[in-house]
């Protein structure tokens, strides 16, 4: 099957990692071509032998703005022409848009007899523009593919007639294999942080909705109570263009100021973007995912694959990944006390933490492997093709 994949950004975040894992797992079932702006993603695709074609990228927010909106529309219009041209040259049977913005690009038109799959990985903020965007995508897509039932519900609320399917994200279980991580060495590489009694970590882009501020506040509460705790903040303010939804750079500045106010500068490490995520996660005692809302929760399945216990927001996709008290805990976002108490409970009962880690790895093996994901997505392609007129 000839498939053209469309990605709106050259940056590599969770959606792009899932795409890379999918392409490797699909193997000879598809003949892929990826339309993406030049940059990091194209280099990652080259590394795994997947051909690319350059298109115009966009960082535009899906909110109205007198300057940014016209620019974003112009970028998406240019990309739409390039995608249409690439689809014809590749003789694509299916076009897979890897994000909402890529879906908007695809809505600009596609060759006849080509099915369109739009992958929705985010929940847009409520509003007229968001609803109109989702309705447009639903009308122009053969199938809207959501990364969780939670995400699917947000699409259905705006576009009741959408043909929706849900396929959860995968994790590369070979890369996130506890047998490949030397925990003692990984801890030692962290210096003083690795010698702490309880090592916590948040692995996510630095952005307000990811809730690093809650992790910082919880660390402050634990430190004030005398706990030997250290927090790793792994990730960067990846999306910093003025057109993006959040002012991520100001958020990082506010986090640093709050850490100084709490007097916990020696208990928080800023690690930035890292390639050794399995080793860093494997060094943790507990992974935190304190997002205000989480469409899926890729970091969860990565940590679970390593056997690391997890604490996750109760709002969004994590409830589809873990059962509270079995593979981890589901907690209210923005409630730093609840997160601090949950850390204290696991630290006081290491046998419970170990059992959660074991149960988490079992859960990943049964539901989130690349092979499981690739088979499900390929079935979506087949059904999308069946929607085309005879």
Buried (B, 14 or more C-beta within 10 A) or exposed (E): BBBBBBBBBBBBBBBBBBBBBBBBBBEEBBBBBBBBBEBBBBEBBEEEEBEBBBBBBBBBBBBEEEEBBEBBEEBBBBBBBBBBBBBEEBEBBBBBBBBBBBBBBBBBEBBEEBBBBBBBBBBBBEEEBBBEBBBBBBEBBBBBBBBBBBBBEBBBEBBEEBBBBBBBBBBBBEBBBBEEBEBEEBBEBBEEBBEBEBBBBBBBBBBBBBBBBBBBBBBBBBBEEEBEBBBBBBBBBBBBEEBBBBBBEEBBEBBBEBBEEBEBEEBBBBBEEEEBBBBBBBBBBBBBBBBBBBBBBBBBBBBBBBBBBBBBBBBBBBBBBBEEEEBBBBBEBBBBEBBBBBBBEBBEEEEEBEBBBBBBBBBBEEBBBBEBBBBBBBEBBEBBBEEEEE
